[in-house]
């Protein structure tokens, strides 16, 4: 059994303003990471055997961002705001059901 039931990695990579590629941080991912971490804590779903949410550096899907990935399921998502993250947390992380409308191939 895995140490965590599911683990969500949210890209918070920040590129310089002159960079040729976009970055997730410019879409508010650092603030949304903090929101998601707090959300699972208030739901009582964080910790060993439960859920974990971490920030990540570049996942190299910059043009599709902001992006996050759920392991061990290896399901990639894009999202816009807190309501999208709520849906990923409630449906996929908690209940194990993918959110098809946000899923990336």
C-alpha positions in Angstrom: 0.0 0.0 0.0 1.2 3.5 -0.8 2.1 5.9 2.0 -0.7 8.2 0.7 -3.9 7.1 -0.9 -3.5 9.8 -3.5 -1.0 12.5 -4.0 -1.7 15.7 -6.0 1.2 17.7 -7.4 0.4 21.3 -8.5 2.9 23.1 -10.7 4.0 26.4 -9.2 6.9 27.1 -11.5 7.7 30.7 -12.2 9.5 31.8 -15.3 11.1 35.2 -16.0 8.8 37.8 -17.7 10.9 37.5 -20.9 10.5 33.7 -21.1 9.3 32.2 -24.4 7.0 29.8 -22.6 4.1 30.5 -20.2 4.3 29.4 -16.6 1.7 28.1 -14.1 2.6 30.6 -11.4 1.3 33.4 -13.7 -2.1 31.7 -13.5 -2.2 31.9 -9.7 -1.0 28.4 -9.0 0.9 29.2 -5.8 -2.3 30.7 -4.2 -4.4 27.8 -5.5 -1.8 25.3 -4.0 -2.3 27.0 -0.6 -6.1 26.8 -1.0 -6.0 23.1 -1.9 -3.7 22.2 1.0 -6.0 24.0 3.4 -9.1 22.4 1.8 -8.0 18.8 2.5 -6.9 19.8 6.0 -10.3 21.3 6.9 -11.9 18.1 5.4 -9.8 15.9 7.6 -8.3 14.1 4.6 -4.6 14.9 4.9 -1.9 12.7 6.3 -0.5 9.2 6.0 -3.0 6.7 4.4 -5.0 9.7 3.2 -4.2 12.5 0.8 -1.2 14.8 0.2 -0.9 17.9 -1.9 2.5 19.3 -2.9 3.8 22.1 -5.1 6.1 21.1 -8.0 8.5 22.8 -10.2 8.0 22.7 -14.0 6.2 19.6 -15.3 6.8 20.6 -18.9 3.2 21.0 -19.9 3.4 24.8 -19.7 1.1 25.6 -22.7 -1.7 23.5 -21.1 -1.4 25.2 -17.7 -1.9 25.6 -15.0 -1.5 21.8 -14.5 -1.6 19.3 -11.8 -1.2 15.5 -11.6 -2.7 12.9 -9.3 -0.6 9.9 -8.3 -0.6 6.9 -8.2 -3.4 7.3 -10.9 -1.1 9.3 -13.2 -4.1 11.5 -14.2 -3.3 15.0 -15.4 -5.6 18.0 -15.1 -5.8 21.7 -16.0 -7.8 24.0 -13.8 -8.8 27.7 -13.6 -9.9 28.4 -10.1 -10.9 27.1 -6.6 -14.1 25.5 -7.9 -12.1 23.4 -10.3 -9.8 22.3 -7.5 -12.8 21.6 -5.3 -14.1 19.3 -8.0 -10.7 17.5 -8.4 -10.4 17.1 -4.6 -14.0 15.9 -4.0 -14.4 13.7 -7.1 -10.9 12.3 -7.8 -8.8 12.6 -4.6 -11.6 11.7 -2.2 -14.0 9.5 -4.3 -11.6 8.1 -6.9 -13.7 9.4 -9.9 -11.8 11.3 -12.6 -13.0 14.8 -13.6 -13.2 14.3 -17.3 -14.0 17.9 -18.2 -10.6 19.0 -16.7 -8.5 16.0 -17.7 -5.5 16.3 -20.0 -4.4 13.5 -22.3 
